[in-house]
Amino acid sequence: MKKNIAIIMGGYSSEYEISLKSGNVVYESLDKEIYNVFKVHIFKNKWVYIDYKEQEFHIDKNDFSVSIHGKKTTFDCVFNSIHGSPGEDGFMQGYFSLLKIQQTSCEMYQAALTFNKRDCLSVLKHYGIHTAESYYINLGDQIDENAIIKKVGLPCFVKANKAGSSYGISKVYKRDQLQNAIDVAFAEDNEILIESFLDGTEVSVGVITYKGEIKVLPITEIISDNDFFDYKAKYLGQSQEITPAKLTKEQENKVNKEARQVYEIL
């Protein structure tokens, strides 16, 4: 008997359009011979299943079910393809945990911790993981540009604390660019962090637990066509992503060890 898989996509943040694209990629990729696949849009004003005719059917939040032409459908598993809130920050994870519905993300606490850049950094620093120098500001705080520059230097990155896909990020070279970058970040979140610029080879590496064993995935080197790995570089092809990364064996071993350690800590 086929399992019913709900692919949740959309979300409440500026990343919703990217999430819809991600969800559609998952929808096209899942084997329809094995699974009954349902596209579920999650937005602040509606949770709906959308069929192939683009008809919308209301999701019952009491048990995450849907009534389709009078027939109630429940789901065996949820494939979470939401970028940002509420898919990456623990809300959906907690919801599905309460309903005892299997889902593809990590657990609620780990999602909340890793989505919050400040909290994530505070945990990793305790274990000796090296990170960029950082400075925190909350909405309403007095902005002390001298203190910021003294702490992190120039150039630096100004980021929304709880946002992804490079929304709310600016690279600042001069003092007179700082306030505008802070305003851009506050448009995404009421907490921001400002980090020192680290010059070097940028890499990305995934880590998963597969069949009870932790596996570090192949390392990808990122070469942005732009000033940094921004939205256009990530999603509009304005970058090179080279796998495997062009690293020495020693560098590869260090990255793998560090990535695995970070994964185990978090």
C-alpha positions as CSV (number, residue, x, y, z in Angstrom):
1,M,0.0,0.0,0.0
2,K,1.4,3.4,-1.0
3,K,2.4,5.8,1.8
4,N,0.9,9.3,1.8
5,I,3.7,11.9,1.8
6,A,2.9,15.6,2.5
7,I,5.5,18.0,1.1
8,I,5.2,21.2,3.1
9,M,6.4,24.4,1.4
10,G,6.0,28.1,1.6
11,G,6.4,29.5,5.1
12,Y,6.1,32.8,6.8
13,S,9.4,34.5,5.9
14,S,10.9,36.2,2.9
15,E,12.2,32.8,1.7
16,Y,8.8,31.5,0.8
17,E,9.4,31.7,-3.0
18,I,12.6,29.6,-2.7
19,S,10.7,27.2,-0.5
20,L,8.0,26.7,-3.2
21,K,10.7,25.9,-5.7
22,S,12.3,23.5,-3.4
23,G,9.0,21.8,-2.6
24,N,8.2,21.4,-6.3
25,V,11.6,19.8,-6.9
26,V,10.8,17.3,-4.2
27,Y,7.4,16.7,-5.7
28,E,8.9,16.0,-9.1
29,S,11.6,13.8,-7.7
30,L,9.5,11.4,-5.5
31,D,8.5,8.1,-7.1
32,K,4.8,8.2,-7.7
33,E,4.8,4.4,-8.1
34,I,5.8,4.2,-4.4
35,Y,4.2,7.2,-2.8
36,N,1.0,9.3,-2.9
37,V,2.5,12.8,-2.9
38,F,0.7,15.9,-1.8
39,K,1.8,19.5,-2.1
40,V,0.9,21.4,1.0
41,H,1.3,25.2,1.2
42,I,1.9,26.6,4.6
43,F,1.2,30.4,4.9
44,K,0.1,32.6,7.8
45,N,-3.4,33.0,6.3
46,K,-3.9,29.5,5.1
47,W,-2.7,25.9,5.2
48,V,-3.9,24.1,2.0
49,Y,-3.3,21.0,-0.1
50,I,-3.1,22.0,-3.8
51,D,-3.9,19.3,-6.4
52,Y,-2.8,19.0,-10.0
53,K,-5.7,21.2,-11.1
54,E,-4.5,23.9,-8.6
55,Q,-7.6,23.4,-6.5
56,E,-7.1,24.2,-2.8
57,F,-8.3,22.0,0.1
58,H,-8.1,23.2,3.7
59,I,-5.7,21.4,6.1
60,D,-7.3,20.6,9.4
61,K,-4.6,21.7,11.9
62,N,-6.2,19.5,14.7
63,D,-4.6,16.4,13.1
64,F,-2.9,17.7,9.9
65,S,-5.5,15.9,7.7
66,V,-7.3,17.1,4.6
67,S,-10.8,16.3,3.3
68,I,-10.7,15.9,-0.5
69,H,-14.1,15.7,-2.1
70,G,-15.5,14.3,1.2
71,K,-12.8,11.8,1.8
72,K,-10.4,12.4,4.7
73,T,-6.7,11.8,4.0
74,T,-4.0,11.6,6.7
75,F,-0.2,11.4,6.1
76,D,2.4,8.8,6.9
77,C,5.3,11.3,6.7
78,V,5.9,15.0,6.1
79,F,8.8,16.1,3.9
80,N,9.7,19.5,5.2
81,S,10.9,21.9,2.4
82,I,10.0,25.1,4.2
83,H,12.9,27.7,4.3
84,G,12.8,29.9,7.3
85,S,10.0,30.1,9.8
86,P,8.0,27.9,10.7
87,G,9.8,25.1,9.0
88,E,13.4,25.6,10.1
89,D,13.0,27.1,13.6
90,G,11.3,24.3,15.4
91,F,7.6,25.2,15.2
92,M,6.6,22.6,12.6
93,Q,8.9,20.0,14.2
94,G,7.1,20.4,17.6
95,Y,3.7,20.4,16.0
96,F,4.3,17.1,14.1
97,S,6.0,15.6,17.2
98,L,2.8,16.3,19.2
99,L,0.7,14.7,16.5
100,K,3.1,11.7,16.3
101,I,3.6,12.2,12.5
102,Q,7.0,11.3,11.1
103,Q,8.9,14.1,9.4
104,T,12.2,14.6,7.6
105,S,13.7,17.3,9.7
106,C,15.7,17.2,12.9
107,E,13.9,17.5,16.2
108,M,12.3,20.8,17.6
109,Y,15.2,21.9,19.9
110,Q,17.9,21.3,17.4
111,A,16.0,23.2,14.7
112,A,15.4,26.2,17.0
113,L,19.0,26.2,18.2
114,T,20.6,26.1,14.8
115,F,18.2,28.6,13.2
116,N,19.2,31.1,15.8
117,K,22.7,32.2,14.8
118,R,23.6,33.7,18.1
119,D,22.5,30.7,20.2
120,C,24.2,28.3,17.8
121,L,27.5,30.2,18.1
122,S,27.3,30.4,21.8
123,V,27.1,26.6,22.1
124,L,29.8,25.9,19.5
125,K,32.3,28.4,21.1
126,H,31.9,26.6,24.4
127,Y,33.3,23.5,22.7
128,G,36.3,25.4,21.2
129,I,34.9,25.7,17.7
130,H,36.5,28.7,16.0
131,T,34.1,31.3,14.7
132,A,34.2,34.9,13.4
133,E,34.3,37.7,16.0
134,S,30.8,38.9,16.5
135,Y,28.8,41.8,17.9
136,Y,25.0,41.7,18.8
137,I,22.3,44.3,18.5
138,N,18.6,44.1,19.3
139,L,16.0,46.4,17.9
140,G,15.9,49.6,20.0
141,D,19.5,49.4,21.2
142,Q,21.7,52.4,20.8
143,I,24.1,51.9,17.9
144,D,27.7,52.4,18.8
145,E,29.6,52.4,15.5
146,N,32.9,52.8,17.2
147,A,32.4,49.8,19.4
148,I,31.2,47.7,16.5
149,I,34.2,48.5,14.3
150,K,36.6,48.1,17.3
151,K,35.2,44.6,17.9
152,V,34.8,43.1,14.4
153,G,36.8,45.4,12.1
154,L,36.2,46.3,8.5
155,P,35.0,44.8,6.2
156,C,32.4,43.0,8.2
157,F,29.0,41.3,7.6
158,V,25.7,42.5,9.1
159,K,23.1,39.7,9.4
160,A,19.6,39.1,10.6
161,N,19.9,36.7,13.4
162,K,17.0,34.4,12.4
163,A,16.8,34.5,8.6
164,G,18.3,32.5,5.7
165,S,19.0,32.6,2.0
166,S,21.1,35.7,2.6
167,Y,18.1,37.8,3.2
168,G,19.1,40.8,5.4
169,I,22.8,40.4,4.9
170,S,25.2,43.1,3.8
171,K,29.0,43.3,3.5
172,V,30.2,46.6,4.9
173,Y,33.5,48.1,3.9
174,K,33.1,51.7,5.3
175,R,31.7,53.1,8.5
176,D,29.2,55.2,6.6
177,Q,27.6,52.0,5.2
178,L,27.0,50.5,8.6
179,Q,23.7,52.1,9.5
180,N,22.0,51.2,6.2
181,A,23.2,47.6,6.6
182,I,21.7,47.5,10.1
183,D,18.4,48.8,8.8
184,V,18.4,46.1,6.1
185,A,19.0,43.4,8.7
186,F,16.3,44.8,11.0
187,A,13.8,44.5,8.2
188,E,14.1,40.7,8.5
189,D,14.5,40.3,12.3
190,N,14.5,42.2,15.5
191,E,17.9,40.7,16.4
192,I,21.0,41.1,14.3
193,L,24.6,40.1,14.6
194,I,27.7,41.7,13.0
195,E,30.6,39.4,12.2
196,S,34.2,40.0,11.2
197,F,35.2,39.1,7.6
198,L,37.1,35.9,7.2
199,D,39.3,35.7,4.0
200,G,39.8,32.2,2.6
201,T,38.4,29.3,0.7
202,E,34.7,29.0,1.3
203,V,33.3,25.4,1.5
204,S,30.0,23.8,2.4
205,V,29.7,20.3,3.9
206,G,26.6,18.4,4.9
207,V,26.5,15.8,7.6
208,I,23.7,13.2,8.1
209,T,22.9,10.2,10.3
210,Y,22.1,7.3,7.9
211,K,21.1,3.9,9.3
212,G,22.5,4.9,12.7
213,E,25.9,6.0,11.3
214,I,27.1,9.6,11.0
215,K,28.3,10.3,7.5
216,V,30.1,13.5,6.4
217,L,29.1,14.2,2.8
218,P,31.5,15.4,0.0
219,I,32.8,18.9,0.5
220,T,31.6,21.6,-2.0
221,E,33.8,24.6,-2.7
222,I,31.8,27.9,-3.3
223,I,33.1,30.5,-5.6
224,S,30.7,33.4,-5.9
225,D,30.6,35.7,-8.9
226,N,29.5,38.4,-6.5
227,D,31.0,40.1,-3.5
228,F,29.9,37.2,-1.3
229,F,27.6,34.1,-1.5
230,D,24.5,36.2,-1.6
231,Y,20.9,35.4,-2.8
232,K,21.8,35.7,-6.5
233,A,24.9,33.5,-6.1
234,K,22.9,30.9,-4.2
235,Y,19.8,30.7,-6.4
236,L,20.3,32.5,-9.7
237,G,23.4,30.7,-10.8
238,Q,25.9,33.5,-10.1
239,S,28.5,31.2,-8.5
240,Q,30.4,28.0,-9.0
241,E,29.8,25.1,-6.7
242,I,32.6,22.6,-7.1
243,T,32.3,19.1,-5.7
244,P,34.7,17.7,-4.5
245,A,36.3,20.9,-3.3
246,K,39.9,21.7,-4.5
247,L,41.5,21.1,-1.1
248,T,44.6,19.3,0.0
249,K,44.1,16.0,1.8
250,E,45.1,17.7,5.1
251,Q,42.5,20.5,4.6
252,E,39.9,17.9,3.6
253,N,40.6,15.9,6.8
254,K,40.3,19.0,8.9
255,V,37.0,20.1,7.4
256,N,35.6,16.6,7.7
257,K,36.7,16.4,11.4
258,E,35.3,19.8,12.2
259,A,32.0,19.3,10.4
260,R,31.4,16.0,12.2
261,Q,32.3,17.6,15.6
262,V,29.9,20.5,15.0
263,Y,27.1,18.0,14.0
264,E,27.7,15.9,17.1
265,I,27.7,18.9,19.4
266,L,24.4,20.3,18.0
